[in-house]
Amino acid sequence: MNILMVVGKASHSMGTFVASLSGVLSLQNEDDISIIAEPTTAKHYRLQRVLPLWVIPTWKPHLIRSNLSRIKRARAAIAAADVVHAHGRSAAIYVMLLTAFMPSRPPVLVSLYELADERQDTLASKLFFRWLGTKASRLTGSSLNLAATIDAQTSTDASVSFLVSPRVEKLRANPLSNRRQRVERWAQLAQSERLKNRGQLVLVVGSVEAEKRLDLFVKAMEKVTYPATAVVVGDGNPQLLAQLRSQGTDAQVSFLGWRKNLDVWYEAASVLVVTSQWESLGFVAQEAMSQGLPVVAEPVGRLRDILLSTRDATELARGDSVNLPPESGVGGLLVHAANVEETAAAITRLLSEPELWYEKQAEARQRSWDWPTIADISRKWLQYYRQAIANTTKSRRVLESQPAPHEPDLSPVNPAKVGM
């Protein structure tokens, strides 16, 4: 099977998932996997078998000519594929435009990832979902909420493609660390990082971007009433980082930049905090919970599926009004991140109440065992690919078996024969 994946500019979680899925598919099968990827995405996530056929926005004449060549070669790559899998909106649009005038194209499957509610509910998004529903062989949403949104706008049933960090399988196999062990590990880590140890480690992991709302974390830490050390691991917008560092002085929040070995941070922390306005995949929360690290977060985007019971997540996806007390979080405490007092209170509770902490640790680890492995997910996608190919082949056979329409005889009439 010749599988072509297409991915545009990707977030950390999306890029990691595409790299993992394509890698596992290549190892598990004799299938030929190739990827058309936006250049920075291909480089950052070290994607393999990349075809440099993503169009580069430009007005320079020589680059426009290069783009025309890319489009021609991309159409040829699509035509040669047995199935195409587009990840994200930009990739879906790119593929649909490339195949718009193809007389015969392979089936196209589209994976969509969470956007903020207000972005999903715009007229443009609704029209996009409807248009895509008429073009794609299968649509999948990365959460119950997104799948429900797609279903409401299209005549197709969108599947929920539950995405899991490829690191979860390894992390959840590690023995759980108790509070004392975490404090000891944090003391060693603080010394190696030359950080002042003011108490248990309260951790944030992620890119420094506006949508992460790290200013809310800084403000919340100013109101935490139990000895704690706040650390943000991640890089991003330099100007925002400088601003946050100046704000974090009073709250004594340390911004360290990116660290390769996140495991040691998950093992040393007592609480993971997520203040994001939206989480498209929530891989950091998954990885932390797999290590038995309780989470304080607002259930937005994919975090709904990760931190809520199936019943609560389903009711929210249907648009039902659900009252969610902090303790209803699975593996953590739920908050409204914009309410810094609420976030601070949740952090303080987990730091100061061992019984609650161990309860949430057990829930976090147990929830992680409910998630599929990347191998499980790849087998599911292979099933989707084969089904789409079979349906497309069947449709073509039906069309080919239909008799050609009757054409009237338009040859000129010989007047001499009329009336004979």
C-alpha positions as CSV (number, residue, x, y, z in Angstrom):
1,M,0.0,0.0,0.0
2,N,1.4,3.4,-1.0
3,I,0.4,5.8,1.8
4,L,1.0,9.6,1.3
5,M,0.7,11.8,4.4
6,V,0.5,15.6,4.1
7,V,1.1,18.0,7.0
8,G,1.5,21.8,7.1
9,K,2.8,24.0,9.9
10,A,2.3,21.8,13.0
11,S,2.1,22.3,16.7
12,H,4.4,20.2,18.9
13,S,1.8,17.5,19.5
14,M,0.6,17.2,15.9
15,G,4.2,17.0,14.6
16,T,5.1,14.4,17.2
17,F,2.0,12.4,16.3
18,V,2.7,12.4,12.6
19,A,6.3,11.4,13.1
20,S,5.3,8.5,15.4
21,L,2.4,7.3,13.2
22,S,4.5,7.3,10.1
23,G,7.4,5.6,11.8
24,V,5.3,2.8,13.3
25,L,3.4,2.2,10.0
26,S,6.8,1.9,8.3
27,L,8.0,-0.6,10.8
28,Q,4.8,-2.7,11.1
29,N,4.1,-3.1,7.4
30,E,5.7,-3.4,4.0
31,D,3.8,-0.3,3.1
32,D,5.5,2.6,1.4
33,I,5.1,5.8,3.5
34,S,6.0,9.2,2.2
35,I,5.2,12.7,3.5
36,I,4.6,16.1,2.0
37,A,5.5,18.5,4.8
38,E,5.9,22.2,5.4
39,P,9.7,22.6,5.6
40,T,10.1,23.8,9.2
41,T,7.8,21.0,10.4
42,A,9.7,18.4,8.5
43,K,13.0,19.6,10.0
44,H,11.8,20.1,13.6
45,Y,10.2,16.7,14.0
46,R,12.7,14.9,11.9
47,L,10.1,13.4,9.6
48,Q,11.4,10.6,7.3
49,R,10.8,10.1,3.6
50,V,9.8,13.7,3.1
51,L,8.9,15.0,-0.4
52,P,9.8,18.7,-0.6
53,L,6.5,19.6,-2.3
54,W,4.9,22.0,0.1
55,V,4.2,25.4,-1.6
56,I,6.3,28.2,-0.1
57,P,4.4,31.6,0.2
58,T,6.4,34.1,-2.0
59,W,6.1,36.8,-4.6
60,K,9.6,36.3,-6.0
61,P,9.4,35.2,-9.7
62,H,12.0,32.4,-9.4
63,L,10.3,30.9,-6.3
64,I,6.9,31.1,-8.0
65,R,8.3,29.0,-10.8
66,S,9.6,26.6,-8.1
67,N,6.2,26.5,-6.5
68,L,4.5,25.6,-9.9
69,S,7.0,22.7,-10.2
70,R,6.1,21.6,-6.6
71,I,2.4,21.7,-7.4
72,K,2.9,19.6,-10.6
73,R,5.1,17.0,-8.7
74,A,2.7,17.0,-5.7
75,R,-0.2,16.1,-8.0
76,A,1.8,13.3,-9.5
77,A,2.6,12.0,-6.0
78,I,-1.0,12.1,-5.0
79,A,-2.1,10.3,-8.2
80,A,0.5,7.6,-7.5
81,A,-0.7,7.0,-4.0
82,D,-3.2,4.4,-2.9
83,V,-4.5,6.6,-0.1
84,V,-3.8,10.1,1.2
85,H,-3.9,11.2,4.8
86,A,-4.0,14.9,5.5
87,H,-3.3,16.2,9.0
88,G,-4.8,19.6,9.9
89,R,-6.7,22.3,8.1
90,S,-3.9,23.7,5.9
91,A,-3.0,20.2,4.7
92,A,-6.6,19.3,4.0
93,I,-7.1,22.5,1.9
94,Y,-3.8,21.9,0.1
95,V,-4.7,18.3,-0.9
96,M,-8.3,19.2,-1.9
97,L,-7.0,22.1,-4.2
98,L,-4.4,19.8,-5.8
99,T,-7.0,17.1,-6.5
100,A,-9.8,19.5,-7.6
101,F,-9.5,18.6,-11.3
102,M,-8.1,15.1,-11.1
103,P,-10.3,12.7,-13.2
104,S,-9.5,9.9,-10.8
105,R,-7.9,10.4,-7.3
106,P,-7.1,8.2,-4.4
107,P,-9.3,8.3,-1.3
108,V,-8.4,11.2,1.0
109,L,-8.7,10.9,4.8
110,V,-8.5,14.0,6.9
111,S,-7.5,14.3,10.6
112,L,-8.6,17.6,12.2
113,Y,-7.3,18.8,15.5
114,E,-8.9,20.9,18.2
115,L,-9.4,24.7,17.7
116,A,-10.8,27.0,20.3
117,D,-14.6,26.9,20.5
118,E,-14.9,30.4,19.2
119,R,-12.9,29.5,16.1
120,Q,-14.9,26.4,15.5
121,D,-18.2,28.2,15.6
122,T,-17.4,30.8,13.0
123,L,-19.3,30.8,9.7
124,A,-16.0,30.1,7.9
125,S,-15.4,27.0,10.0
126,K,-18.9,25.7,9.5
127,L,-18.6,26.2,5.7
128,F,-15.2,24.5,5.8
129,F,-16.6,21.5,7.6
130,R,-19.5,21.2,5.2
131,W,-17.1,21.5,2.2
132,L,-14.7,19.0,3.6
133,G,-17.5,16.6,4.3
134,T,-18.3,16.3,0.6
135,K,-14.7,15.8,-0.4
136,A,-13.0,13.5,2.2
137,S,-13.4,9.8,2.3
138,R,-13.2,10.0,6.1
139,L,-13.1,12.8,8.6
140,T,-11.7,12.3,12.1
141,G,-11.6,14.8,15.1
142,S,-9.0,14.7,17.8
143,S,-11.7,14.8,20.6
144,L,-15.3,14.0,21.3
145,N,-16.0,17.8,21.1
146,L,-14.5,18.3,17.7
147,A,-16.1,15.1,16.3
148,A,-19.5,16.3,17.5
149,T,-18.9,19.8,15.9
150,I,-18.0,18.1,12.6
151,D,-21.1,15.9,12.8
152,A,-23.3,18.9,13.3
153,Q,-22.1,20.5,10.1
154,T,-21.7,17.5,7.8
155,S,-23.8,14.5,6.7
156,T,-20.9,12.1,7.6
157,D,-20.1,10.6,10.9
158,A,-16.7,11.8,12.1
159,S,-14.6,9.3,14.0
160,V,-12.8,10.3,17.2
161,S,-9.1,9.7,16.6
162,F,-7.9,9.6,20.2
163,L,-4.3,10.7,20.0
164,V,-1.7,9.6,22.5
165,S,1.8,10.8,23.1
166,P,4.2,8.1,21.9
167,R,6.0,8.4,25.2
168,V,3.1,7.4,27.3
169,E,3.7,3.6,26.9
170,K,7.2,3.9,28.3
171,L,6.3,6.3,31.1
172,R,3.4,4.4,32.5
173,A,5.5,1.3,32.9
174,N,7.8,3.1,35.4
175,P,7.2,2.6,39.1
176,L,5.3,5.4,40.8
177,S,7.2,7.9,43.0
178,N,5.8,9.0,46.3
179,R,5.8,12.5,47.7
180,R,9.1,12.1,49.6
181,Q,10.9,10.6,46.6
182,R,9.8,13.5,44.5
183,V,11.0,16.1,47.0
184,E,14.4,14.3,47.1
185,R,14.6,14.2,43.4
186,W,13.7,17.9,43.2
187,A,16.4,18.8,45.7
188,Q,19.0,17.1,43.5
189,L,17.6,18.6,40.3
190,A,17.5,22.1,41.8
191,Q,21.1,21.8,42.8
192,S,22.2,20.7,39.3
193,E,20.1,23.5,37.7
194,R,21.4,26.0,40.3
195,L,17.9,26.9,41.3
196,K,16.8,28.0,44.8
197,N,14.7,25.3,46.4
198,R,11.8,27.0,48.2
199,G,9.6,23.9,48.4
200,Q,7.8,21.3,46.3
201,L,8.2,21.7,42.5
202,V,5.2,23.2,40.7
203,L,5.9,22.6,37.0
204,V,4.7,24.0,33.6
205,V,5.9,22.3,30.4
206,G,5.2,23.9,27.0
207,S,6.0,26.6,24.5
208,V,6.1,30.2,25.6
209,E,3.3,31.6,23.5
210,A,0.4,33.9,24.2
211,E,-2.3,31.1,24.1
212,K,-0.5,29.3,26.9
213,R,-1.4,32.3,29.2
214,L,1.7,31.8,31.4
215,D,1.0,35.2,32.9
216,L,-1.9,33.6,34.7
217,F,0.5,31.0,36.1
218,V,2.8,33.7,37.4
219,K,-0.1,35.5,39.1
220,A,-1.5,32.3,40.6
221,M,1.9,31.4,42.1
222,E,1.9,34.8,43.9
223,K,-1.2,33.6,45.8
224,V,0.0,30.0,46.6
225,T,0.1,29.7,50.4
226,Y,2.3,26.6,50.8
227,P,6.1,26.5,50.2
228,A,6.7,25.8,46.5
229,T,9.1,26.4,43.7
230,A,7.6,27.3,40.3
231,V,9.5,26.3,37.1
232,V,8.5,26.7,33.4
233,V,10.3,24.4,31.0
234,G,9.9,25.5,27.4
235,D,11.0,28.1,24.9
236,G,9.2,30.3,22.4
237,N,8.4,34.0,21.8
238,P,11.6,35.8,23.0
239,Q,9.7,39.1,23.7
240,L,7.0,37.4,25.7
241,L,9.6,35.3,27.6
242,A,11.4,38.5,28.6
243,Q,8.2,40.0,29.8
244,L,7.2,36.9,31.8
245,R,10.6,36.7,33.4
246,S,10.2,40.3,34.7
247,Q,6.7,39.5,35.9
248,G,7.8,36.3,37.5
249,T,10.4,37.9,39.8
250,D,7.9,38.6,42.5
251,A,6.3,35.2,42.2
252,Q,9.7,33.6,42.0
253,V,8.9,31.7,38.8
254,S,12.0,30.4,36.9
255,F,11.8,30.2,33.1
256,L,14.5,27.7,32.1
257,G,14.0,27.2,28.3
258,W,13.7,23.8,26.8
259,R,15.1,20.7,28.4
260,K,15.5,17.4,26.5
261,N,14.9,15.0,29.3
262,L,11.4,15.8,30.5
263,D,11.2,12.6,32.5
264,V,13.4,13.8,35.3
265,W,11.1,16.9,35.6
266,Y,7.9,14.9,35.7
267,E,9.5,12.6,38.4
268,A,10.6,15.5,40.5
269,A,7.5,17.6,40.4
270,S,4.5,17.5,42.8
271,V,2.0,19.3,40.5
272,L,1.8,20.0,36.8
273,V,-0.2,23.2,35.9
274,V,-1.8,23.9,32.5
275,T,-3.2,27.5,32.0
276,S,-3.7,27.2,28.2
277,Q,-6.6,28.9,26.5
278,W,-6.8,25.8,24.4
279,E,-5.0,22.4,24.1
280,S,-5.3,20.7,20.7
281,L,-3.7,17.4,21.8
282,G,-2.7,17.7,25.5
283,F,0.4,15.5,25.2
284,V,2.1,17.1,28.2
285,A,-0.8,16.3,30.5
286,Q,-0.8,12.7,29.2
287,E,2.9,12.3,29.9
288,A,2.7,13.8,33.3
289,M,-0.3,11.6,34.3
290,S,1.4,8.5,33.0
291,Q,4.2,9.3,35.6
292,G,1.5,9.7,38.3
293,L,1.8,13.5,38.4
294,P,-1.4,15.3,39.4
295,V,-2.6,18.0,37.1
296,V,-4.2,21.4,37.7
297,A,-5.9,22.6,34.5
298,E,-9.0,24.0,32.9
299,P,-10.7,21.3,30.8
300,V,-10.4,22.9,27.4
301,G,-9.9,21.3,24.0
302,R,-8.4,17.8,24.3
303,L,-8.0,18.2,28.0
304,R,-11.7,17.5,28.3
305,D,-11.2,13.9,27.1
306,I,-8.0,13.5,29.2
307,L,-9.2,15.0,32.5
308,L,-12.9,14.3,32.5
309,S,-14.9,11.1,33.0
310,T,-16.4,9.7,29.7
311,R,-19.8,10.8,30.9
312,D,-18.8,14.4,31.6
313,A,-16.8,14.7,28.4
314,T,-19.7,13.3,26.3
315,E,-22.2,15.7,27.9
316,L,-20.0,18.7,27.2
317,A,-19.5,17.5,23.6
318,R,-23.3,17.5,23.2
319,G,-23.4,21.0,24.5
320,D,-25.1,20.1,27.8
321,S,-24.5,22.3,30.8
322,V,-22.3,20.4,33.3
323,N,-21.4,21.4,36.8
324,L,-17.8,20.3,37.3
325,P,-16.4,20.8,40.9
326,P,-12.6,20.8,41.1
327,E,-12.4,17.2,42.5
328,S,-14.3,15.8,39.5
329,G,-11.1,16.0,37.5
330,V,-9.6,12.5,36.8
331,G,-6.0,12.7,37.9
332,G,-6.1,16.3,38.9
333,L,-8.2,19.3,40.0
334,L,-10.3,21.4,37.5
335,V,-10.1,25.2,37.6
336,H,-11.0,28.2,35.6
337,A,-7.5,29.3,34.6
338,A,-8.5,33.0,34.3
339,N,-9.4,32.9,38.0
340,V,-5.9,33.0,39.5
341,E,-7.3,32.6,43.1
342,E,-9.0,29.3,42.0
343,T,-5.8,28.0,40.4
344,A,-3.7,29.0,43.4
345,A,-6.1,27.3,45.8
346,A,-6.0,24.0,43.7
347,I,-2.2,24.1,43.7
348,T,-2.1,24.7,47.5
349,R,-4.4,21.8,48.1
350,L,-2.4,19.3,46.2
351,L,0.8,20.5,47.9
352,S,-0.6,20.5,51.4
353,E,-3.0,17.6,51.4
354,P,-1.2,14.2,51.0
355,E,-4.4,12.2,51.0
356,L,-5.8,14.2,48.1
357,W,-2.5,14.1,46.2
358,Y,-2.2,10.3,46.4
359,E,-5.9,9.9,45.3
360,K,-5.2,12.0,42.2
361,Q,-1.9,10.2,41.5
362,A,-3.7,6.9,41.5
363,E,-6.4,8.3,39.2
364,A,-3.8,9.7,36.8
365,R,-1.9,6.5,36.4
366,Q,-5.1,4.4,36.0
367,R,-6.4,6.8,33.4
368,S,-3.1,6.4,31.4
369,W,-3.7,2.7,31.2
370,D,-7.0,3.4,29.4
371,W,-5.3,5.1,26.5
372,P,-4.3,3.1,23.4
373,T,-0.7,2.6,22.3
374,I,0.7,4.2,19.2
375,A,0.7,0.6,17.7
376,D,-3.0,0.3,18.5
377,I,-3.6,3.6,16.8
378,S,-1.6,2.7,13.7
379,R,-3.5,-0.5,13.3
380,K,-6.8,1.5,13.4
381,W,-5.5,3.8,10.7
382,L,-4.5,0.9,8.5
383,Q,-8.0,-0.4,8.9
384,Y,-9.4,3.1,7.8
385,Y,-7.0,3.2,4.8
386,R,-8.0,-0.3,3.6
387,Q,-11.7,0.5,4.0
388,A,-11.4,3.8,2.1
389,I,-9.5,2.1,-0.7
390,A,-12.1,-0.7,-0.9
391,N,-15.0,1.8,-1.0
392,T,-13.3,3.8,-3.7
393,T,-12.5,0.7,-5.8
394,K,-16.1,-0.4,-5.4
395,S,-17.5,3.0,-6.5
396,R,-15.3,3.0,-9.6
397,R,-16.4,-0.5,-10.6
398,V,-20.0,0.5,-10.3
399,L,-19.4,3.5,-12.6
400,E,-17.5,1.4,-15.1
401,S,-20.3,-1.2,-15.2
402,Q,-23.0,1.3,-16.1
403,P,-23.9,1.3,-19.8
404,A,-22.9,4.3,-21.8
405,P,-25.8,6.7,-22.3
406,H,-27.7,6.3,-25.6
407,E,-26.6,8.7,-28.3
408,P,-29.1,9.7,-31.0
409,D,-28.1,9.1,-34.6
410,L,-27.3,12.6,-35.9
411,S,-26.0,11.5,-39.3
412,P,-27.5,13.4,-42.3
413,V,-30.6,12.0,-43.9
414,N,-30.5,11.1,-47.6
415,P,-33.6,12.8,-49.1
416,A,-33.8,10.3,-51.9
417,K,-34.6,7.5,-49.4
418,V,-37.3,9.4,-47.6
419,G,-40.7,7.9,-48.3
420,M,-39.3,4.6,-49.7
